[in-house]
């Protein structure tokens, strides 16, 4: 069949064998891609040509506003999704809350110019004392300016506040396996079940399981949610020490004010960051986390 004229679309999910896109007509199409255009990822805005009623070829990728990426098992950077406005770092009591993982996500988001939000899920499973303990631990992030939202998909707690923050944005949920990202998204998208059914029918995969990043429209097209595969760790590579330091937002007022221009922020005299830690302007916990990230990056870069 002769190819039709070129049109635009949004990548819903990118699989090994094909890419699922939503066209300007709000219909779903399975597309192949030209080898010369590079990696197509969830959230991309693409140009494509229809080959038949339900399939086509992606010819080019439009410029990405933002990208979120992480290293693969070989240490090479892989883009998870693009054109994201907000990243929701989903945590829970189990798997155990891991501030080091939160800090890595925050550094990645800050370096990608994506707004981070921390979300404590499954609070219905917590005793009051457990909840207060986790709130105390997360207050460290609230104190430096990050929003923290508390939710329960089972009890629909906090969902109204969450939806207000989600609306009119392209959002991605990230976090460890088992923190309840998919359940939370399914609850938020209950009014969009018909649309999700259309996506499942288009892919032929039945009920969605998160093996790849997957984009869902919010109600009345007020933005999107991207569900991403769970991870045990979130590595940071290809960032230098300056970029890591800039990713700790409370460090920024002190960066550039060290006595020595090449200060490594270890134990040099006149280090503005070390002085800020001593004066409790930077928390010891976040400082220690920064040092661990620097060590891991230096190990991976050698």
CORNOR-V727293 format. One record per residue. N is the residue number from 1. PSI is psi in whole degrees, 0 to 359 (NA if undefined). D_FIRST is the distance of its C-alpha to the first C-alpha in Angstrom with 2 decimals. Layout:
# CORNOR-V727293
[[N & PSI & D_FIRST] [N & PSI & D_FIRST]]
This chain:
# CORNOR-V727293
[[1 & 137 & 0.00] [2 & 137 & 3.78] [3 & 143 & 6.37] [4 & 181 & 8.95] [5 & 159 & 12.58] [6 & 140 & 14.73] [7 & 181 & 16.95] [8 & 163 & 19.69] [9 & 172 & 20.54] [10 & 134 & 23.38] [11 & 120 & 23.41] [12 & 317 & 24.88] [13 & 147 & 25.27] [14 & 113 & 24.35] [15 & 173 & 24.33] [16 & 320 & 24.34] [17 & 339 & 20.97] [18 & 169 & 19.07] [19 & 131 & 19.95] [20 & 124 & 20.12] [21 & 157 & 19.92] [22 & 120 & 20.86] [23 & 174 & 18.96] [24 & 342 & 20.87] [25 & 9 & 20.12] [26 & 18 & 22.13] [27 & 159 & 19.34] [28 & 142 & 18.76] [29 & 138 & 15.77] [30 & 122 & 15.76] [31 & 144 & 14.89] [32 & 174 & 15.34] [33 & 150 & 17.21] [34 & 135 & 17.81] [35 & 337 & 21.01] [36 & 353 & 22.77] [37 & 353 & 23.12] [38 & 188 & 25.67] [39 & 127 & 26.36] [40 & 134 & 24.59] [41 & 163 & 27.08] [42 & 132 & 27.72] [43 & 347 & 28.41] [44 & 143 & 26.39] [45 & 124 & 24.83] [46 & 160 & 21.54] [47 & 139 & 18.90] [48 & 163 & 15.29] [49 & 133 & 11.70] [50 & 135 & 9.53] [51 & 328 & 6.43] [52 & 198 & 6.68] [53 & 329 & 10.03] [54 & 15 & 12.30] [55 & 162 & 11.16] [56 & 191 & 10.85] [57 & 128 & 12.70] [58 & 126 & 16.26] [59 & 335 & 17.15] [60 & 159 & 20.85] [61 & 130 & 23.76] [62 & 158 & 26.07] [63 & 135 & 29.78] [64 & 133 & 31.44] [65 & 315 & 34.58] [66 & 158 & 36.06] [67 & 148 & 35.38] [68 & 127 & 37.25] [69 & 159 & 37.47] [70 & 158 & 39.54] [71 & 145 & 40.21] [72 & 188 & 38.54] [73 & 341 & 40.65] [74 & 3 & 40.81] [75 & 4 & 42.06] [76 & 141 & 38.94] [77 & 135 & 37.89] [78 & 129 & 34.82] [79 & 128 & 33.50] [80 & 315 & 33.60] [81 & 164 & 32.13] [82 & 169 & 31.92] [83 & 43 & 32.83] [84 & 139 & 35.66] [85 & 322 & 38.66] [86 & 141 & 40.85] [87 & 125 & 41.38] [88 & 112 & 43.30] [89 & 103 & 45.36] [90 & 126 & 45.94] [91 & 167 & 49.15] [92 & 175 & 51.30] [93 & 322 & 54.64] [94 & 129 & 52.92] [95 & 151 & 51.45] [96 & 136 & 54.49] [97 & 130 & 54.18] [98 & 100 & 53.65] [99 & 329 & 54.57] [100 & 320 & 53.60] [101 & 318 & 49.98] [102 & 314 & 50.11] [103 & 322 & 51.48] [104 & 317 & 48.69] [105 & 319 & 46.05] [106 & 317 & 48.06] [107 & 316 & 48.26] [108 & 316 & 44.49] [109 & 315 & 43.86] [110 & 321 & 46.45] [111 & 344 & 45.06] [112 & 1 & 41.55] [113 & 41 & 42.95] [114 & 135 & 41.91] [115 & 124 & 44.48] [116 & 145 & 45.82] [117 & 134 & 47.12] [118 & 134 & 49.02] [119 & 115 & 48.59] [120 & 113 & 51.06] [121 & 169 & 49.50] [122 & 36 & 51.06] [123 & 347 & 54.34] [124 & 340 & 55.05] [125 & 0 & 55.92] [126 & 141 & 58.59] [127 & 159 & 62.29] [128 & 319 & 63.70] [129 & 321 & 65.32] [130 & 319 & 62.12] [131 & 317 & 60.21] [132 & 324 & 62.94] [133 & 316 & 62.90] [134 & 322 & 59.16] [135 & 321 & 59.52] [136 & 318 & 62.30] [137 & 322 & 60.18] [138 & 346 & 57.27] [139 & 336 & 59.71] [140 & 321 & 59.72] [141 & 324 & 56.22] [142 & 323 & 57.08] [143 & 334 & 60.10] [144 & 6 & 57.97] [145 & 5 & 55.57] [146 & 135 & 52.73] [147 & 142 & 51.88] [148 & 126 & 52.41] [149 & 140 & 51.10] [150 & 126 & 52.39] [151 & 159 & 50.16] [152 & 115 & 50.01] [153 & 322 & 46.85] [154 & 319 & 49.01] [155 & 3 & 51.47] [156 & 28 & 49.09] [157 & 132 & 51.64] [158 & 2 & 50.71] [159 & 326 & 47.20] [160 & 316 & 47.92] [161 & 320 & 49.08] [162 & 315 & 46.11] [163 & 324 & 43.55] [164 & 321 & 45.30] [165 & 327 & 44.87] [166 & 323 & 41.20] [167 & 143 & 40.18] [168 & 18 & 38.42] [169 & 157 & 37.79] [170 & 119 & 35.25] [171 & 147 & 37.31] [172 & 137 & 37.24] [173 & 128 & 39.59] [174 & 162 & 40.97] [175 & 179 & 43.80] [176 & 157 & 45.03] [177 & 136 & 43.69] [178 & 359 & 45.67] [179 & 355 & 46.52] [180 & 25 & 44.43] [181 & 310 & 41.56] [182 & 319 & 38.99] [183 & 319 & 41.55] [184 & 315 & 42.46] [185 & 318 & 38.88] [186 & 322 & 38.25] [187 & 317 & 41.41] [188 & 325 & 40.47] [189 & 18 & 37.04] [190 & 323 & 38.41] [191 & 352 & 37.40] [192 & 20 & 33.81] [193 & 324 & 33.46] [194 & 319 & 30.75] [195 & 319 & 28.62] [196 & 323 & 29.42] [197 & 322 & 28.43] [198 & 320 & 24.95] [199 & 315 & 24.68] [200 & 320 & 25.99] [201 & 321 & 23.53] [202 & 324 & 20.58] [203 & 336 & 22.02] [204 & 17 & 23.18] [205 & 2 & 26.41] [206 & 212 & 28.79] [207 & 135 & 31.73] [208 & 132 & 31.39] [209 & 145 & 33.75] [210 & 85 & 34.21] [211 & 349 & 32.99] [212 & 158 & 30.98] [213 & 140 & 31.38] [214 & 127 & 29.78] [215 & 129 & 29.59] [216 & 141 & 30.61] [217 & 138 & 31.04] [218 & 165 & 34.60] [219 & 138 & 35.53] [220 & 30 & 34.63] [221 & 36 & 32.60] [222 & 44 & 35.91] [223 & 189 & 34.63] [224 & 158 & 33.28] [225 & 133 & 34.79] [226 & 122 & 33.58] [227 & 131 & 35.02] [228 & 155 & 35.58] [229 & 144 & 36.70] [230 & 154 & 40.46] [231 & 156 & 42.45] [232 & 324 & 45.94] [233 & 161 & 46.41] [234 & 102 & 44.85] [235 & 152 & 45.53] [236 & 117 & 45.91] [237 & 169 & 45.34] [238 & 10 & 44.73] [239 & 141 & 47.13] [240 & 174 & 50.48] [241 & 324 & 53.76] [242 & 317 & 53.72] [243 & 323 & 50.32] [244 & 314 & 51.59] [245 & 319 & 54.74] [246 & 334 & 52.79] [247 & 346 & 50.82] [248 & 98 & 54.14] [249 & 332 & 54.51] [250 & 350 & 58.26] [251 & 335 & 58.81] [252 & 321 & 57.51] [253 & 343 & 60.78] [254 & 347 & 62.58] [255 & 132 & 60.12] [256 & 358 & 61.52] [257 & 13 & 65.12] [258 & 157 & 66.26] [259 & 321 & 69.29] [260 & 136 & 67.41] [261 & 325 & 64.12] [262 & 28 & 62.84] [263 & 130 & 63.97] [264 & 1 & 62.16] [265 & 41 & 63.38] [266 & 286 & 65.16] [267 & 24 & 68.91] [268 & 143 & 69.39] [269 & 142 & 72.21] [270 & 18 & 71.14] [271 & 119 & 67.65] [272 & 327 & 66.64] [273 & 316 & 64.34] [274 & 321 & 67.06] [275 & 321 & 69.52] [276 & 324 & 67.18] [277 & 315 & 66.98] [278 & 328 & 70.80] [279 & 10 & 71.07] [280 & 25 & 68.64] [281 & 342 & 66.21] [282 & 132 & 63.63] [283 & 145 & 63.76] [284 & 324 & 64.83] [285 & 314 & 62.03] [286 & 325 & 59.28] [287 & 315 & 61.08] [288 & 322 & 61.23] [289 & 318 & 57.52] [290 & 315 & 56.78] [291 & 321 & 58.92] [292 & 320 & 57.13] [293 & 317 & 53.72] [294 & 316 & 55.12] [295 & 314 & 56.46] [296 & 322 & 53.18] [297 & 317 & 51.19] [298 & 324 & 53.72] [299 & 319 & 53.55] [300 & 335 & 49.76] [301 & 0 & 49.79] [302 & NA & 52.26]]
